[in-house]
Amino acid sequence: MDYEAELDAAIEAGAAGIEAMADYRGDHRVADGTESKENINDLVTAADHASQDAILDVLGERFPDDTIVGEEGTGETLAREGREWIVDPIDGTANFATGFPYYCVSIALAVDGASQVGVVVSPPAALDRLWYGVRGEGAFVHDGVAGIGGVEDLDGLSLSVTEQDELPGAFVFGRLSERHADRRQIDWDVASALLDRDSKFRRVGSAALNLCQVASGHADGYVVLSLQEWDVAAGTLLVEEAGGRVRKRPARVEDDSIEVIASNGHLQSELEAIVDETVE
């Protein structure tokens, strides 16, 4: 199926999202004073809401019959059937709020639960790149996002994963939970197992961008035990389209979340084995 119109809409929506967040960059104030997502470490800034509103305006106008599910709430829940847009208006909210330049907008179109279009946009104040892909058509990156409004503005380079085939020396992203001490210990057990095998473990704080690094060949793997679909719906498609592999399934450490292991493919079995041996 041709998804050019959907890709164009996702790019337009991503551009609208980064423009809407720009006025709030580095602003520690949160919407209505001191709002947070369960914990002060997961800030909800006014920029999250502004970005999501801008994204929804574009997608709602272009595809009014589609369902839209967003991190900041849209009144819809993920059904994994039909056409569903899955939106994270700022992935890396805490990074954004403190001015650390590692955050993005993530937008995916899933059809019957499988991502078909993925777009990740990191604004000029951060990485200044746009990653995009369509199922079966490859994954690409465009440097410099100023002025991007749709497919016609792109001049992307094709992405491919690394050929790293052993864990020693492999660059692997992961996560350490900030909210729950018991989950943090499990996260650390996985990180420790990776470090024991001489891999280069890194935690940065944006799942979508971490997956883009794997797809771009700047990292070899990504392991996370609990997160939400909007964090990874676009990025996992990009990894697969760049030649990598992804295992995504219900999380074992937390209800209503998912576990994701993504890699260049060569390390997939070993990463899965480490997680399966560590997480009971």
C-alpha positions as CSV (number, residue, x, y, z in Angstrom):
1,M,0.0,0.0,0.0
2,D,1.2,3.5,-0.8
3,Y,1.6,5.6,2.4
4,E,3.1,8.7,0.8
5,A,0.2,10.9,1.9
6,E,0.5,9.6,5.5
7,L,4.3,10.1,5.5
8,D,3.7,13.7,4.2
9,A,1.2,14.3,7.0
10,A,3.5,12.9,9.7
11,I,6.3,15.2,8.6
12,E,4.0,18.2,8.5
13,A,2.7,17.3,11.9
14,G,6.2,16.8,13.3
15,A,7.3,20.2,12.0
16,A,4.2,21.8,13.6
17,G,5.1,20.0,16.9
18,I,8.7,21.3,17.1
19,E,7.6,24.8,16.2
20,A,5.0,24.7,19.0
21,M,7.5,23.6,21.6
22,A,10.1,26.1,20.6
23,D,8.7,28.9,22.8
24,Y,9.1,26.7,25.9
25,R,12.6,25.4,25.4
26,G,14.5,25.3,28.7
27,D,11.5,26.5,30.6
28,H,11.3,24.7,33.9
29,R,7.7,25.9,34.5
30,V,5.1,23.2,34.0
31,A,1.6,23.5,32.9
32,D,-0.6,25.1,35.7
33,G,2.4,25.4,38.1
34,T,3.6,22.1,39.2
35,E,2.0,19.3,37.2
36,S,3.8,16.0,36.9
37,K,3.4,12.4,35.6
38,E,3.4,10.4,38.8
39,N,6.8,11.8,39.7
40,I,8.7,15.0,39.5
41,N,11.3,13.3,37.4
42,D,8.8,12.9,34.5
43,L,7.8,16.4,34.0
44,V,4.8,17.5,31.9
45,T,5.7,20.8,30.5
46,A,3.4,23.2,28.8
47,A,5.4,22.4,25.7
48,D,4.1,18.8,25.7
49,H,0.5,20.0,25.4
50,A,1.3,22.7,22.9
51,S,3.3,20.2,20.7
52,Q,0.6,17.6,20.9
53,D,-2.2,20.1,20.1
54,A,-0.3,21.2,17.0
55,I,0.3,17.6,15.8
56,L,-3.3,16.6,16.4
57,D,-4.5,19.6,14.4
58,V,-2.5,18.5,11.3
59,L,-3.4,14.8,11.6
60,G,-7.0,15.4,12.4
61,E,-7.4,17.7,9.4
62,R,-5.6,15.4,7.0
63,F,-7.1,12.1,8.2
64,P,-10.3,12.9,10.2
65,D,-11.5,9.3,10.3
66,D,-8.3,7.9,11.9
67,T,-7.8,7.3,15.6
68,I,-5.1,9.4,17.3
69,V,-3.5,8.2,20.5
70,G,-1.2,10.6,22.3
71,E,1.0,10.5,25.4
72,E,-0.8,13.6,26.8
73,G,-4.2,12.1,26.3
74,T,-6.6,12.4,23.3
75,G,-9.6,10.6,24.7
76,E,-8.6,7.5,22.7
77,T,-6.8,4.3,23.9
78,L,-4.7,2.0,21.8
79,A,-6.8,-0.7,20.3
80,R,-4.2,-2.3,17.9
81,E,-6.8,-2.5,15.2
82,G,-7.6,-0.2,12.2
83,R,-5.6,2.9,11.5
84,E,-4.1,4.5,14.6
85,W,-1.7,7.4,14.8
86,I,0.6,7.1,17.8
87,V,2.1,10.3,19.0
88,D,4.7,11.3,21.6
89,P,4.8,15.1,21.4
90,I,8.1,15.4,23.3
91,D,10.1,12.2,23.9
92,G,12.7,13.2,26.4
93,T,10.6,15.7,28.3
94,A,13.0,16.0,31.2
95,N,15.9,16.6,28.8
96,F,13.8,19.3,27.1
97,A,12.8,21.0,30.4
98,T,16.4,21.2,31.5
99,G,17.8,22.3,28.2
100,F,19.7,19.1,27.5
101,P,19.6,18.7,23.6
102,Y,18.4,15.2,23.3
103,Y,14.6,15.1,22.7
104,C,12.2,14.8,19.7
105,V,8.7,14.4,18.4
106,S,7.7,10.8,17.5
107,I,4.8,10.0,15.2
108,A,3.8,6.6,13.8
109,L,0.9,5.3,11.9
110,A,-0.1,1.8,12.9
111,V,-2.5,-0.4,10.9
112,D,-3.9,-3.3,12.9
113,G,-1.2,-2.9,15.5
114,A,1.8,-2.8,13.1
115,S,3.6,0.5,12.4
116,Q,3.6,1.4,8.7
117,V,4.9,4.9,8.9
118,G,7.4,6.4,11.3
119,V,8.7,9.9,11.7
120,V,11.0,11.2,14.4
121,V,11.9,14.9,14.4
122,S,14.6,16.5,16.7
123,P,14.5,20.3,16.4
124,P,17.3,22.7,15.6
125,A,17.9,23.3,19.3
126,A,18.6,19.6,19.8
127,L,20.0,17.2,17.1
128,D,18.4,19.0,14.1
129,R,17.5,15.9,12.2
130,L,14.5,14.1,10.8
131,W,14.3,10.3,10.6
132,Y,11.5,8.7,8.5
133,G,10.5,5.5,7.0
134,V,7.6,3.5,5.5
135,R,7.2,-0.3,5.9
136,G,9.0,-2.1,3.1
137,E,10.6,1.1,1.7
138,G,13.6,1.7,3.9
139,A,14.6,4.2,6.6
140,F,16.2,7.6,6.0
141,V,17.6,10.6,7.8
142,H,17.5,14.3,6.7
143,D,19.9,16.7,8.3
144,G,18.5,20.2,9.1
145,V,14.8,20.5,9.9
146,A,14.3,24.2,9.4
147,G,11.7,24.8,6.7
148,I,10.7,21.2,6.4
149,G,7.0,20.9,5.7
150,G,6.4,17.7,3.8
151,V,7.9,14.9,1.7
152,E,8.8,17.3,-1.1
153,D,11.3,19.0,1.2
154,L,13.3,15.9,2.0
155,D,16.7,14.9,0.8
156,G,17.3,11.9,3.0
157,L,20.2,9.5,3.3
158,S,19.4,5.8,3.5
159,L,20.0,4.2,7.0
160,S,21.7,0.9,7.8
161,V,22.6,-0.7,11.0
162,T,26.1,-1.7,12.1
163,E,27.9,-5.0,11.5
164,Q,29.0,-5.3,15.1
165,D,28.6,-9.1,15.9
166,E,29.8,-9.4,19.5
167,L,28.9,-7.7,22.7
168,P,32.5,-6.7,23.7
169,G,32.8,-3.1,22.4
170,A,29.1,-2.9,21.4
171,F,27.3,0.4,22.1
172,V,24.0,-0.5,23.8
173,F,21.4,2.0,25.1
174,G,19.3,1.1,28.1
175,R,17.3,2.5,31.0
176,L,17.4,2.9,34.7
177,S,13.9,3.5,36.3
178,E,13.6,6.9,38.0
179,R,10.3,6.1,39.6
180,H,10.5,2.7,41.3
181,A,13.5,1.4,43.3
182,D,12.5,-2.3,42.7
183,R,12.3,-1.9,39.0
184,R,15.5,0.1,39.0
185,Q,17.3,-2.8,40.5
186,I,16.1,-5.1,37.7
187,D,17.2,-2.5,35.2
188,W,20.6,-2.3,36.8
189,D,20.9,-6.1,36.8
190,V,20.5,-6.0,33.0
191,A,22.9,-3.1,32.6
192,S,25.4,-4.9,34.9
193,A,25.1,-8.1,32.7
194,L,25.8,-6.0,29.6
195,L,28.8,-4.3,31.3
196,D,30.2,-7.6,32.5
197,R,30.3,-8.6,28.8
198,D,32.4,-5.4,28.0
199,S,29.7,-3.6,26.2
200,K,29.4,0.2,26.3
201,F,26.1,0.8,28.2
202,R,24.5,4.2,27.9
203,R,21.4,5.8,29.4
204,V,20.3,9.1,27.8
205,G,16.6,9.5,28.2
206,S,14.8,9.4,24.8
207,A,13.6,6.0,23.5
208,A,12.7,7.3,20.1
209,L,16.2,8.9,19.6
210,N,18.0,5.9,21.0
211,L,16.2,3.7,18.4
212,C,17.2,6.2,15.7
213,Q,20.8,5.9,16.8
214,V,20.5,2.1,16.3
215,A,18.9,2.6,12.9
216,S,21.5,5.1,11.9
217,G,24.4,2.8,12.8
218,H,25.6,5.0,15.7
219,A,24.6,2.4,18.3
220,D,24.3,-1.4,18.2
221,G,21.4,-2.1,20.5
222,Y,18.7,-0.9,22.8
223,V,17.2,-2.7,25.8
224,V,14.3,-1.4,27.8
225,L,12.1,-3.4,30.2
226,S,9.1,-1.1,30.5
227,L,7.8,1.8,28.4
228,Q,4.8,2.8,26.3
229,E,4.0,2.2,22.7
230,W,4.2,5.9,21.8
231,D,7.8,5.9,23.0
232,V,8.8,3.3,20.3
233,A,6.2,3.0,17.6
234,A,8.1,5.1,15.1
235,G,11.7,4.1,16.2
236,T,11.2,0.4,16.0
237,L,9.9,0.6,12.5
238,L,13.1,2.6,11.6
239,V,15.3,0.0,13.1
240,E,13.6,-2.8,11.1
241,E,13.7,-0.8,7.9
242,A,17.4,-0.1,8.4
243,G,18.1,-3.9,8.6
244,G,17.9,-4.4,12.3
245,R,15.6,-6.6,14.5
246,V,13.1,-5.8,17.2
247,R,11.4,-7.9,19.9
248,K,8.5,-6.1,21.4
249,R,6.1,-7.8,23.9
250,P,4.2,-7.1,27.1
251,A,6.5,-6.1,29.9
252,R,7.2,-8.5,32.7
253,V,8.2,-5.9,35.3
254,E,5.1,-3.6,35.0
255,D,1.5,-3.9,33.9
256,D,0.2,-2.0,30.9
257,S,3.6,-1.4,29.3
258,I,5.9,-3.1,26.8
259,E,9.4,-4.5,26.8
260,V,11.6,-3.8,23.8
261,I,14.9,-5.2,22.6
262,A,16.2,-3.7,19.4
263,S,19.5,-4.3,17.7
264,N,21.5,-4.5,14.5
265,G,20.3,-8.1,14.2
266,H,23.7,-9.7,14.9
267,L,23.4,-9.1,18.6
268,Q,19.7,-9.8,18.9
269,S,19.8,-13.3,20.3
270,E,22.5,-12.5,22.9
271,L,20.6,-9.4,24.1
272,E,17.4,-11.4,24.3
273,A,19.2,-14.1,26.3
274,I,20.6,-11.6,28.8
275,V,17.2,-10.1,29.4
276,D,15.4,-13.4,29.7
277,E,18.1,-14.8,32.1
278,T,17.9,-11.6,34.3
279,V,14.2,-10.9,34.4
280,E,12.1,-13.6,36.1
